[in-house]
């Protein structure tokens, strides 16, 4: 445990930030799974909506630092590949 008052505050704020980052990462994984399920079901309208939502979420998560920008880019590429594989 920290002995310095400012470090005690930093520990508390870091714990809050960690929980927030987990929420962003968890939601991104959930959205990717929903997109995979929509592709498996072959629901055209839902596929577009899920893909748009996933890309939007990944961009926001990387902009705020919850995930690395390269990881967001990689996940968006995987999603695009998932969409192109079903048509090709």
C-alpha positions in Angstrom: 0.0 0.0 0.0 1.2 3.5 -0.7 2.3 5.7 2.1 1.9 9.0 0.2 -1.5 10.6 -0.1 -1.3 11.4 -3.8 -0.3 7.8 -4.5 -3.3 6.5 -2.6 -5.5 8.7 -4.9 -3.6 7.4 -8.0 -4.3 3.8 -6.9 -8.0 4.5 -6.6 -8.2 6.3 -9.9 -6.2 3.6 -11.7 -8.7 1.0 -10.3 -11.6 3.0 -11.8 -9.8 3.4 -15.1 -9.0 -0.4 -15.2 -12.7 -1.2 -14.7 -13.7 1.2 -17.5 -11.1 -0.3 -19.9 -12.3 -3.8 -19.2 -15.8 -2.6 -20.1 -14.6 -1.3 -23.5 -12.6 -4.4 -24.3 -15.4 -6.8 -23.2 -18.0 -4.9 -25.3 -15.7 -5.1 -28.3 -15.4 -8.8 -27.9 -19.2 -9.1 -27.5 -19.8 -7.1 -30.7 -17.4 -9.2 -32.6 -19.2 -12.4 -31.5 -22.5 -10.8 -32.5 -21.1 -10.1 -36.0 -19.8 -13.6 -36.3 -23.3 -14.9 -35.3 -25.0 -12.6 -37.8 -22.7 -13.9 -40.6 -23.4 -17.5 -39.6 -27.1 -16.9 -39.7 -26.9 -15.0 -43.0 -29.0 -12.1 -41.9 -28.0 -9.3 -44.3 -29.5 -6.4 -42.5 -28.2 -7.4 -39.2 -24.7 -8.0 -40.6 -24.4 -4.4 -41.7 -25.7 -3.0 -38.4 -23.4 -5.2 -36.3 -20.3 -4.4 -38.5 -21.0 -0.7 -38.3 -21.5 -0.8 -34.5 -18.3 -2.9 -34.0 -16.1 -0.5 -36.1 -17.6 2.5 -34.3 -16.9 0.9 -30.9 -13.3 -0.1 -31.8 -12.6 3.4 -33.0 -13.9 5.0 -29.8 -12.0 2.4 -27.6 -8.7 3.1 -29.3 -9.2 6.9 -29.3 -9.7 6.8 -25.5 -6.7 4.4 -25.0 -8.7 1.4 -23.8 -7.1 -0.7 -26.6 -4.1 -0.1 -28.8 -4.8 1.5 -32.2 -3.0 -1.4 -34.0 -5.3 -3.9 -32.2 -8.4 -1.9 -33.2 -7.1 -1.9 -36.8 -6.5 -5.6 -36.7 -10.0 -6.3 -35.3 -11.5 -4.1 -38.0 -9.6 -6.0 -40.7 -10.7 -9.4 -39.2 -14.3 -8.2 -39.3 -13.9 -7.0 -43.0 -12.4 -10.4 -43.9 -15.3 -12.1 -42.2 -17.7 -10.1 -44.4 -15.7 -10.7 -47.6 -15.4 -14.5 -47.0 -19.1 -14.9 -46.8 -19.6 -13.4 -50.2 -16.6 -14.8 -51.9 
